[in-house]
Amino acid sequence: MTEAATRGGRRTRSRGSAQSVWSRATQEQNRALYHCNYCHKDISDNVRIKCADCPDFDLCVECFSVGVETRAHSNTHSYRVMDNLSFPIFHPSWGSDEELLLLEAIDIYGLGNWAAVAEHVGTKSKEACAAHYFQIYIQPASCPLPTAAPEMAGLDLHKLAAVAKGSCGRKRMRMDDTVAQQQQEQQVAGQMKQEPGREQQQG
């Protein structure tokens, strides 16, 4: 009886361990901006293949290369190759990939359904999604064309894009560091331009 109970306990622990691993994998998938719809791994930092026929369907390069299919997706569907787009173009705290997800979500769920939009974006709150959309896309005089936030003034987009492509796994942290560094360099340059004027005033 003791041995059977022990075996049963082992089986229970094994099931618990498997559930724990599955739970962690699910949590990681939920945190990811993009995951492969076949093998479910995080592909936010990598080139991904986006199906042009299926809504919200992405594959990792490995799954795409062997022609995987699902009930809804066929390997004969049209597709687009999507590169790492974590660098900002309109606001320092919003990557290009998040901008695309925001616009895609509004197109799917409609303007005003911010809870669903935020869930689709995955990295921003519903308040942040609404505020950003109105600031960049609605309120500017250039509407319906977007206008970059004032915080983007002077930032080197080519350098930010290069950092995004080479970050691999730490993209958000490195991107924030790069933006902060460029903003600090702008402040220092601005102070240096002001110093000669101050000397003339003192003279």
N, C-alpha and C positions, 0 to 999 in steps of 0.2 A: 504494500500500500504506500509505504514511504517512497519507494522508488518510482511508482506510478505518479505519485503527487509531485515528485521532483521533476519527472519528465514533463508532467503537465505544466509545472512552473516554468520550466525551460521554454516550452512552447509558448506560454503566455508572454515571457520576456522577449522571445523572438518576434512575436506579433507586435509587441509594444515597440521594439526597436525598429521594425519595418515601418510602422506607422509614424514613428518619430522622424525617420529619414524622409518619408513621403511628405510629411508636414513641412519639414525644412525646405524641401525642393519646391513645394507649392508656394511657400512664403517668398523664396528667391524669385520664382517665376512672376509672382504678383508685383515684386519690386522692380522687375526688369522693364525697360521701355519697350523692348522687342524680344520675343522668344520664338523659337522655331515651332511651328504648329504641328510638326510631326514628332520630333524627338524632345521638344519642350525645353531645350537648353537656352540660356540667355545669349542672345546675339546682338545686344545693344552696342557692343564695342567692335563689331565685325561687319564686313560686307554681308549683306543679306539679299535674298531674292524675294521680291514682292510680286505676288500674282496680280495680274491686271484684270482678271475675270472674277476672282473670288474676293468678296469684301473682307478686309482686315485679315489677310492670309500671308504669312511670311515663312520662308524656309532658310535654314542654314545652307551654306555652300555644299557641305557634305551630303545632306539629304537631297538637295537639288541635283547634284552630279550623278546620283544613282537612279533618278527618275521616280522618286516616291510619289504615291497617290493616296488620297483619302476618298471617302464617300462623295464629297462635294468637289474635290480638286483633282484635275487630270494633269498629267505631265505634258499634255499638248496645249495647255493654256498659254496665253501670252504672259510675259513677265517683264519686270524691270529690275536692274541691278542697282541696289541702294547702298551708297557708301556711308561711312561714319559722318553724321551731321550734327555732332554735339556742340559745335561752335556757335556763338550768338551772332545774330545779324540785325535784330531790332532792339534787344534789351540784354544787358550783361547776364542776367539770371535766367534767360530763356534760350535754350539751344535751338538750332534750326530744326532738329528732329521733333522737339516739343511744339514748335510753331506748326509744323505739318500735322502733327497729331491733333492740335487744337482746331485747326481748320477742318480737318477730316471729321472730327467729332461733331462740330457744329453742323456740318453738312449732313451727318447721319442722324443726329438726335434733335436738331433744331436749335435756333438761338433762344437762350433762356433756360434750357434744361442743363444747368451748370453742374449738377451732381453727376449726371451721366457723362458730361463732357470731361469733368475732372477724373472720373474713373477711367475713361478712355486714354487721357493724357498720362495718367499714372504717377506723375511726380509733382503735381500741383494741386492745391485745394480749389474748391469751386469758387471761392472768393478771389483767389489769385487769377484763375482763368477768366472770370468775368472782368476784373479790373484790367488785366493785360489786353484783352480783346478790345475793350472800349478805348483804352489809351492808344493802342497802336493802329487799330483798323477803323474805328468809328469816329472818334473825336477830331482827328487831324483834318485840316482843310483839304488835304489831298484825297480824302475818302472818295471812292472805295479803295484807293491805293494806300498801302501801309506807310507809316512814317516812323523811322527809328527814334527811340527815346533819346533825350539829351545826354544820358549817361554813355551813349555809344560814340559821342563826338571824339574824334582823334584816335580811336582804337584801330589797330592794324588787323583787319579781317583776314588777310593772308596769313599772318603769323598765328592767329587764333585757329584757323583751319588746319595749319600744319601741326599745331599742338594736339588738336583733336584726333588727327590721323595717327599720331605716334603715341597716344596716351595708353591705349590697351589696358582696360580694367580699372584705371583710376581717372577716367576722363573728366568727371565732374569736379573732382578735387583739383586736378591740374589746371583745368580750364578756369576755375575760380581764382587760382593763384596767378595765372597769366593775366587775366583781366585786372586783378588788383595791382599787379606789377606795372602794367601799362598805365593805369590811372594814377599811380604814384609817380611814375616818370613824367606824366603830363603836369602834375602839381609842381614838381621840382622845376620843370622847364618854365612854367608860368611864374614861379617865384624869381627865377634867374632873370627873366625879362623885366620884372618889376624893379629889381635892385638898382640898375643905373638911374632910373627916374627918382628913386628915393635919395640917392647920393646927390643928385642935382638939387633936389628940394632942400637937403640939409646944407648944401653949399650956399 
